[in-house]
Amino acid sequence: MAVPTLEKLAILALLPLGCLMLSIGFDTSQHPDEVMPSFALKRKFEAAFGPEFVADQSAFRNACRLIGALKIIAVLNVWVLQNKNVMQMLAGLAIPGFALVGYSHVRIGDPLEPTVVACLFATLIARAAYSMGAVDDAPAAEGDAPVEAESPVETKKPRRKTPKAD
């Protein structure tokens, strides 16, 4: 079973977010908060990982690159690759990742909407992984006989009865 079209379109919204995170991660000329002030990445990362993480610019930028790349890979996998193993791996990363995003939004006092969006993306990624894996795990329809491979017919020679010696 393929991922439903509406869910694929909703997951497509991760593409510009991933591109923004990649550009923030690769732009070394200015602080990430100066690239996209509305993202308030410094506050969010500080709420999630602590001030020591934010102070280390290398770790901060690497995290932005990783997050951006994973968002882009999720979109590419749903639209192009359609690999269920990749999608299941991404779901395993996305569910706790988006939960951490939601936690950081709540912790810094953001309104509820960004937290709901984070939960929605985690659900969409999990549903896409389930949809891609549903073909292999689908139970047989009721009344279907199991298909067995034909085995070669074994020919047995009848055993000869030998008289018993008294």
SVG drawing of the C-alpha trace seen along z (x, -y; Angstrom):
<svg xmlns="http://www.w3.org/2000/svg" viewBox="-14 -39 46 112">
<polyline fill="none" stroke="black" stroke-width="0.4" points="0.0,0.0 1.3,-3.4 1.3,-6.5 -2.0,-8.4 -1.7,-11.5 -2.9,-13.9 -0.4,-12.7 2.4,-12.9 1.4,-16.5 1.4,-17.3 4.9,-15.7 6.0,-17.9 5.8,-20.9 9.0,-19.5 11.0,-20.3 11.3,-24.1 11.8,-23.7 14.7,-21.2 16.2,-23.6 16.1,-26.5 17.7,-24.3 20.4,-23.3 21.1,-26.9 21.2,-27.9 23.7,-25.1 26.0,-25.9 25.9,-29.7 29.0,-30.4 29.0,-34.2 26.5,-35.0 24.8,-33.4 21.9,-31.1 19.5,-33.3 20.5,-36.2 19.7,-34.1 16.1,-33.4 15.2,-35.4 11.6,-34.2 12.8,-30.6 14.3,-31.5 16.6,-28.5 18.9,-29.5 16.0,-29.6 14.6,-26.3 17.9,-24.5 18.7,-25.9 15.4,-24.7 16.0,-21.2 19.7,-20.7 21.0,-23.3 23.0,-26.5 26.3,-24.6 25.1,-23.1 24.1,-26.5 27.4,-28.0 29.2,-25.4 28.6,-26.9 30.0,-23.8 27.6,-21.4 24.7,-23.9 25.4,-24.1 25.9,-20.3 22.5,-19.8 20.9,-22.2 22.5,-20.4 21.4,-17.0 17.8,-18.1 17.6,-19.7 19.0,-16.7 16.6,-14.3 13.6,-16.5 14.6,-16.5 15.3,-12.7 11.9,-12.1 10.3,-14.0 12.4,-12.4 11.7,-8.9 7.9,-9.5 7.9,-10.9 10.8,-9.3 12.6,-6.4 9.6,-4.8 11.8,-2.6 10.0,-1.2 13.2,-0.5 14.4,-4.1 10.9,-5.3 10.8,-3.2 14.3,-4.4 13.1,-8.0 10.0,-7.4 12.2,-6.0 14.1,-9.3 11.2,-11.6 8.9,-10.6 11.3,-11.4 12.7,-14.3 9.4,-16.1 8.4,-15.3 11.6,-17.1 10.6,-20.0 7.2,-20.1 8.8,-20.0 11.0,-22.9 8.0,-25.0 6.1,-24.4 9.2,-25.1 9.9,-28.5 6.2,-29.5 5.3,-29.4 1.6,-29.1 0.1,-25.7 0.0,-25.8 3.8,-25.0 3.5,-22.1 0.5,-20.7 2.3,-21.1 5.3,-19.1 3.0,-16.4 1.3,-16.4 4.6,-15.9 5.6,-13.1 2.2,-11.4 2.5,-11.8 6.0,-10.3 4.9,-7.3 1.8,-6.8 3.9,-6.9 6.2,-4.3 3.2,-2.1 1.7,-2.6 4.9,-1.6 5.3,1.5 1.6,2.5 1.9,4.5 4.3,7.1 2.4,7.4 -1.1,7.6 -3.0,10.7 -4.6,13.0 -8.2,12.5 -10.7,14.7 -11.3,17.9 -8.0,17.7 -6.2,21.0 -2.6,20.8 -0.5,21.1 2.0,23.9 4.7,24.7 4.3,28.0 6.7,30.5 8.0,33.2 6.1,36.5 8.1,39.0 7.9,42.4 8.4,45.1 9.1,48.6 6.9,51.1 8.9,53.2 8.9,56.8 7.7,59.1 10.2,61.8 9.0,64.9 10.3,65.4 12.5,68.2 11.4,70.5"/>
</svg>
